Amino acid sequence: MNVLITGGAGYIGSVCAELFLNEGHCVTVYDNLVEGHRQAVDARAELVVGDCLDRELLAQTLRKRQIEAVIHFAAFALVGESMQFPGKYFLNNTVGAQSVLDACVAANARKIIFSSTCATYGAPESEALDESHPQRPVNPYGESKLLVERMLPWYEKIHGLEFVALRYFNAAGASEAFGEHHRVETHLIPNVLKVALGQSQQCSVFGSDYPTPDGSCVRDYVHVRDLAAAHLLALERGKSGFYNLGTGTGYSVLEVIRACEKVGGRKIPFSLQPRRPGDPAKLVAAPKKAFEELRWAPRLSSLEQIVSTAWDWHLRHPSGYVTR
Ligand code: UDP
């Protein structure tokens, strides 16, 4: 199939492009390279440098390459930053996605797979979150994605554009070739591994007074290659709808630090910091719907595998990607 992957030079998008290419699909990566990296684009893919807000270039690209499905990753994804600059998130994530939807309609693409997030749920009202959990985001990042979720059924109903929205829990880990490199790194695992690599003295634990067993936040970490596999299944057999992608098991920040100490073979000093605004105490998926309807199963998402694949990638790319 001819697929266009927006944000295909970013973390999850690059691993997804790699998998689609391995499966014989013809992949065009569409990325403005603001957060993405040229080096993260698989050599077998075509790269078009463009912005999702540029609907004309998008529609032109879709037509020219006879794109049948769009996988829309391109977005800003930092909870903390969204609490400082909400407009940045609503413009890029919400208006940008609407532009992608309109380009799909204009160019007759059949299907869109949208990267959504567990941040659309807000504060959990149950142990594990299934898709029917109320969606009341507690940060603009989650809200910017939820607004897009609300558009999708209307585009399907009115324009016949099929959709699958995948609500990722915490993406982590790496493939052999592609890993996580943000220009300003705020994510837990890369920051902890930086200490193990000797690139920083210590890491921070944001919040030690949460109502969790050890007081630090609990998250459901899912391997980026498992996430990529779900997109393939969503393309092949996913019915329009919303799916959680998580493992169903949560780990605390302190447990992640211990796992990193094990793989890095050294003690990782940390300092206890105040809570980070916008962070719910615990986000763990009830992923049954994706298991049953997409026949998805996380195969690489033990904490050990996640941390060790991330570690291997960072060892091989100590400065991350070197080109813009
Ligand atoms: N976190 C932390 N120290 C860091 C980075 C993150 O304690 O240096 C915490 C953060 O507060 C959250 C969890 O680790 O509870 C996961 O954060 P991350 O930014 O990796 O992903 P998010 O859950 O925000 O998508």
Residues whose N, C-alpha, C, O or C-beta is under 5 A from the ligand:
A	BS01	UDP	V79 T186 H187 L188 I189 N191 S204 V205 F206 C217 R219 V253 R276 D279
